[in-house]
Amino acid sequence: MTLSQGRPYLAIPGPSVMPDRVLQAMQRPAPNIYAGELVGLVDSLLPDLKAVARTDGKVAIYISNGHGLWDASLANLVTPGDRLLVVSTGRFAAGWGDAARAMGAEVEVMDFGLRGAMDPDRVEAALRADTGHKIKAVLVAHVDTATSVRNDIAALRRAKDAAGHPALLMVDCIASLGCDPFEMDAWGVDVMIAASQKGLMTPPGLGFVFFNDRADTVRKGLDRVPLYWDWTPRTEAELFYQLFCGTAPTHHLFALREALTMLVHEEGLPHALARHATLARCVWAAAEAWQAGGGPLLNIADRGARSHAVTALNTVSAEDGTRLRDWMEQQAGVTLGIGLGMVAPGNPEWHRYFRIGHMGHVNAHMVLGVLASIQAGLVALDIPHGAGALDAAARVCAGASG
Ligand SMILES: *Cc1c(COP(=O)(O)O)cnc(C)c1O
């Protein structure tokens, strides 16, 4: 007997749950890709994307996943031999750094480990030490999806200012946009990247590079930029065709239109952010109760450094994370995220780790359902855990503090 029949729930940190309305918006024939309705639709996306990013800068849209955005952003700014500083708190900023290295950049990685946020004082010291201002850009993930840490980007910018360093500040918001508060202009971020399949509730395949004038000045100073990645024709197109350097991603655009209507015009960004904050506290309240009784450990101990989009945990006994994930999928119809970047590939410790995605189109019954299913899994598999987790989560949803 299994209890998994019913609507499956992919509770991983991306791709996130797509609203039925978003999927239905794609159920139609392709339109003219040179003129007409699609042109106006794309025009309508730009102000909404910028509203979510909280910027008056520009946005280039790519047919790409997140990894492609690493290349897209770097290709406009970096030439072989340029020095970059990567602020690493997990897997993802380091991945961006690897992409830069593959382009011939000299990449220095400041590693802040896997259990907490970056320390702005250390970054400030590193930038002060670069008296010749050789570091061209600082790369950081707002939320690192592997560790579920959230970095304080405003503090990072203050550190850069305190050091009087002119480097560009480049931020990966692929996991956080639409989930954790982010203020591109107010925080002085020069380049920000985001993808469609996480907080933006759209199928994987669209990517966004937001940039300001300072970054664009650096772009204009480069001798050459690969044509496909060049953001200039994508933001200053004379013909619609140039916006996508070829065929427009028609159905993804319909999907994104619907998702942005829901996020920006119906729910509203402030409400969506507040919903994510409350549902994240709901997850934490349950997880803290399990942990208090010898259950799975929250990867990030400091609540103030935890993301509102994803929560990473690890079980006390090395094989229990995989046992729990398998039970959840087979018996409850819920797929949890695997551990990422916590140990080297092939290390049996890997089976400890699991992640809960709570980004995008999630509500109280979905999050409470995942938590209650985990509770059932812990009982079924005889994995130690503290009592009262579901009561604690319910109290958060009921509006009590916790
Ligand atoms: C998901 C994610 C990526 C990678 O995106 P892909 O679409 O899988 O290539 C990069 N950075 C962060 C912070 C992410 O969460």
The ligand as an SDF file (V2000), in Angstrom:
LIG
                    3D

 15 15  0  0  0  0  0  0  0  0999 V2000
   19.3990   27.1180   -9.2980 C   0  0  0  0  0  0  0  0  0  0  0  0
   20.5400   28.0260   -9.1210 C   0  0  0  0  0  0  0  0  0  0  0  0
   21.5380   28.1900  -10.0960 C   0  0  0  0  0  0  0  0  0  0  0  0
   21.6320   27.3390  -11.3150 C   0  0  0  0  0  0  0  0  0  0  0  0
   20.5320   27.3970  -12.1290 O   0  0  0  0  0  0  0  0  0  0  0  0
   20.3330   26.2940  -13.2780 P   0  0  0  0  0  0  0  0  0  0  0  0
   19.1070   26.7570  -13.9610 O   0  0  0  0  0  0  0  0  0  0  0  0
   20.1890   24.9750  -12.5910 O   0  0  0  0  0  0  0  0  0  0  0  0
   21.5360   26.3270  -14.1550 O   0  0  0  0  0  0  0  0  0  0  0  0
   22.5050   29.1410   -9.8770 C   0  0  0  0  0  0  0  0  0  0  0  0
   22.5370   29.8810   -8.7530 N   0  0  0  0  0  0  0  0  0  0  0  0
   21.6140   29.7390   -7.7820 C   0  0  0  0  0  0  0  0  0  0  0  0
   21.6960   30.5920   -6.5620 C   0  0  0  0  0  0  0  0  0  0  0  0
   20.5990   28.8150   -7.9350 C   0  0  0  0  0  0  0  0  0  0  0  0
   19.6750   28.6560   -6.9740 O   0  0  0  0  0  0  0  0  0  0  0  0
  1  2  1  0
  2  3  1  0
  2 14  2  0
  3  4  1  0
  3 10  2  0
  4  5  1  0
  5  6  1  0
  6  7  2  0
  6  8  1  0
  6  9  1  0
 10 11  1  0
 11 12  2  0
 12 13  1  0
 12 14  1  0
 14 15  1  0
M  END
$$$$
